Amino acid sequence: MWQSASRQRTVIAIGLATCFLASCSRHHRVAYTPEAAAPGSPATRSTLLDYHPEPIDLSNHDLDPQGIYDVKHLSFASAGENGQADNMVTGTYFKSHKPGRKALIVVLPIWGSSTYPPDMIAKMIRKQSEGTVNVFVMEGKNLVVDWEAIAPVGDPEEFTRVAERMAERMRITGIDVRRFLDWAETQPDFDVERVGLIGFSIGAVVAAVIAPHEPRISSTMLVMGGGRPGEILAYCDGRAQKTRQAVTKRLGWTVDEYRERMTDIFRNLDPVNYGAMIDPERVLIFDAEQDECIPRSAQDDLWEAMGRPQRISLPYSHRVAFLAMTPLGGNFVREEIWEFLSRTLLEASP
């Protein structure tokens, strides 16, 4: 007897979920052990994200509360050009009603792309923590690296100018996160010694630059990111690939020449340079073994530079790996992030 269409879809969905869950169980996990950490260069102070601290004029707009959380839309002027509307920093702040000082989790966006990963992680943290943390989810509706601005460049000098603007946007974003933490320090329920930072994809690249420069961050989670941004921009598919093809064709460059120029322009934004400045015991890295956007070498270089922190490699491509955050993947990434946060950030909760 033929099954109904809805029943067939249900059976197929269950089968896909079963297969995905089975492959999730084949992930490759490397635990952090101080003995196994690769010797790196001595940590030196970097001035990359230095800024002059001063009070920010922060707009605070109340949204509908969610359970034990007051929800507020925050906005303040960026320290420079950040690529967002009117160069504003915006985001949603979930402030718990529970008394006492709380940890703060800052969740970076995937600029110009899906909001699902940051929104779902933030939701999971609020639920699992039962109000013992506050959460700030930064918005990023526009791309930080604006491919439409790079694609039509007419000569090498213009290419350098435009690409340098994109690199500066990343740097400014890092400063803005630090400025947000300045504001958080003025809040009576903030525990300055317990700040977590989570980034996905390009957000993970940016987070890997911010964390070593910000001593208030004590727990860092990097999901499907890597080091070597110049390498990434010369390798990644999708919009990055279309832009790369347009530029190399118009300017008569090889992909290697494109890579060299991007590597030089984004050299100071390479998190590999700053890996020795961070405590590897307080870093969790997820990556995709078949990533079509982040080269495996870029993933490996960041892991090595950071002292070989805990690393979980999933046997998927860049986009498919994000399914491990969903019920289809058994919420695997969410659960691992929660376990890591509980151990590194919340066990010291008062």
N, C-alpha and C positions, 0 to 999 in steps of 0.2 A: 504494500500500500504506500502511495506517495505521501510524504510528510507535507504539512502546510508550509507556506513560504516563511512564516514567522518562526516555526519550529526549526526549519532548516537553518535559518540565520542564527538561532540560538545555539544549535549544535555546532555550527561553524565557529561562532564566537568562543564557545567553551573549548573547542579544539585548538584554536589559535592561542587562547590564554594558557592552556595546558602546555603547548609547545614553548611559549615564551617563558613561562615559569620554569620549565625544565632547563632551558638554555640559561636563564638567570642563575640557576644553581651551578652553572659551569663557569661562573665568573672567576677571575684570578685575583686573589687577595694577597697583598704583601703588607704585613704588620710592621709598624715602626719599631725598630730596636736600635738603641744607641750604638751597639757594637757594629751593626751593619751599615751605619750611615757613612756615606762617602766623604772623605775629607775634602772640605772646600776651602775657598779663599777666606781669610779672616774677615769678619764683618766690619765694614767701614761705614761711617755716617754718610748718608746721602741727603742732598738738599733739594731733591727733585720735587717734593710736595711741601716744601716750606711755604709759609704764608704768615701774614701779620694777623694774629687773632684779634677780633673785635666783635662786639655784639651784632647779631644779625637781626634784621627787621623781618620777622617770621609771621606770615599770615596763617591764622588758625581757624579753619572752618569746620564746624561740627557736622558730622554725618550721623545716620541712624546707628544707635548702639547695637552691638552684637554680643548677646549674652553678658558676660562679666566685663566686657571691653567697651569703653568709650572709643568711638572711631572719629578721627579727625583728618581732614585734608590739609596738609601743611605745604607751604610754598615760601621760597625766599630767593632773592636774586643770586645767581651764580657768581663765582669769583671772576668769571670771564665768559668767553664764548663756549657754551657746553653743547650746542647743537639743538637744544630744545626750544620750544616756543618762547619768544621774548627772553631767551637765556635765563629761564627760571628753573630752579630746582623744585620739583613737586613730588609728593608721595602721600601714602596713607599711613597714618600712625594709629596703632592699636594700643590703647593705654588701659591697663588692667585696673579694676576697682579694688583689688586686694591690697591690704596694707603692707608696708615694709618696702625696703629697697629691692629693686628687681634688676635682673640681667636685661640687656637690650640686644635684640637681633636685628641687624641691618641686612636687608635682602636687596641686592642689585637687580636691575632689569636686564633683559636681553634687548638692547636698544633696537627699536624699529621692528621687533619680531614678536613672537608669542609671549603672552602674559601668563600662560598656564603654569610653567615651572615655578616662578617666584610666588604667584598667588597660592598655589597648592601647598608649597612648602610653608608659607606663612600661616596658612589655615591649619596645617598639621601641627605646627609649633604651638599655636594658640590653644588648640584642643588638648594636646598631650601635656602641656605645661600647667593646665588648669589655672591660668592666670598668674603664674609666678614669673612671667617675662612680659616685657613690652616689645612690640615689633614695629619696625618701620620698613615699608615696602616702597622703594624709590620707583618713580615712573620714568619711562623712557620711550615715549611714543615715536620720537625721531631717531634716526640712525646717528651714532657717534661718528663712524666713518661713513661719510655720505658718498655713496657710489655714483649717484647722479651728478655730483659736482666734479668727481674725478674723471669720469668716462669721456667727456668731450674736450679735455685739455688739448691745446694746440701745439705746445712745444715743451721741451724738457724743463725750462725755467718755471713755466706755469704749473707743470706737474708737481714740481718740488714745493712751490708755494701752497698749492691746494692740499697736498698730502701732509705738509707740516701743520696746516690748520687742523687737520683731523687728529694728528698726534697731540696737538695742544689741547684739543677737546678732551682727550682721555686724561691728560694731566690735570686739567681743571676739574674734571669729575672727581678725581682723587682728592683734591683739595676741598671740594664741596662736601664730601663725606666727612672729612676731618672737621669742617666747620659745623656740620650737623651735630657731631659729637660734642662740640663746644656748647651748643645749645642744650643738648641732653644733660650735660653736667650741671646746668642751672635748675634742673628738675629735682624736686626733693626725693622722689622715689627711685632715682637712678643709682645703680651700683657701678661706679666707674671702673672697677676691676673685673667686670664681667660683661664684655661686649663680644658678640659673635658677628661674623661677616660671611655672607653666602653669595656666590656668583655663579652664573650659568653661561656657558659658551663665551661670548665676548665679555660678558660680565665676570666670568671666572678669570679671564686675562687681566681685567682691570682690578679685580679683588686681589689678585696675586701681586700687583704693584702696590696697592694701598696698604695691605696688612703689614709688610715689613717696615713701613714708614709711620705707622700709627701704633704707639705703645699701648693705647687703651684697648686695642683689639686682642683678645686672648683666645679666640677660637675661630679658625678660618676653614671654610668648606668650599672647595673648587670643583665644579661639576662640568665636565666636557670642555675644559679649557686647556691651556698649555703656555709655554713660553715662546720666544722667537716670533713676535708679531709680524716681522717682515717675511719670514718663512710662511706663516699662516696666510698672509694676504696674497702670496704668490702661489698658493696651493689650493685654497678653499674653493669649493664649487659654488653654484648659484649666482647671486648678484656679484660676488667678488670675482668669479670667473668671467662673467660677461664684461665687467669693467676692465679686467686684465687683458682680455682679448681685444677690446676696442682700443685701449691705450697702446698696446704693443704693435697693433696693426698700423695705427695712425703715426706713431713715432718711429716705427721701424726697429723696435727693440726685440730682443729675444726674451723669453721668460726669465732666463738667468739674469739679464740686465735689469728687468723689472724687479726681480727679487733683491738684487744688490741695492737698488735705489730705495726700495721700501725698508730694507734692513737698516740702511744708514739713517733714514728719516725717523724710524721708530726705535732707534738704538737705545735711547734713554728710557723708553717705555717698555723695555724687555724685562719681565719679572725675573728672568734668570740672573740678571745682574745683582739682584737684591736678595736672593734666596738665603744667603748666609746670615741675613739680618733677622731671621724669623726662627722661632722655636719649632722644630719639626714635630715634636710630640703633640702640638696643638694645631696640626693641619691634617685635613682629610681630603684626599684627591680621588675623584672618579674620572675615568676616561674610557674612551671607546677604542677597542683594538682595530676596528675597521673604519675609523673616522675618515670621512671624505673632505673634512674641512680643517681639522687640526692634524698636521703630520705626526706620525708616531715619534719621530726624532724630537719634535717640539715638546711633546708630552714627557718624554724621557729626560730631556735636558732640564725641564723645570723640576721634576721629581728629584733628580740628582742634586741640583743646585740648592734645593730646600732641605737637603739632608736626609733624603729618602723617607718622607713621612708615610703614614698609612695610605695605601693606594689600592683602589678596587677597579680593575679593568673589566669592562663588559664586552662580550663577543659580538658587538654590533657596529653599525655605522653611527655617525653623529646624531642623526635625527631619530633613528630607531632606538638608540640607547635611552632617550628620554622617556620611552614607554615604560622603563623600569621604575618611573616615578608614579605610574598609574595603577589602578586595580588590575589591568591586564598583566602587568609585571609584578603583581603581588605587593605593590608599593615598596619595593625593595630599597630604592634609594632613599625614600622618606624615612623608612625604619632605621637605616644605617646612619642617616644624619641625626635622627633623634637620639640614638644610642651614643653617638659621638658628643652631641651637645650635653647630654645628661652627665657624661663622664668628665668633660673638660670645662663645663661652664656652670652647670646647675647643681652638682653635688655639694658645692660650697654655699648653696643658697641658705640665707639665714632663716 
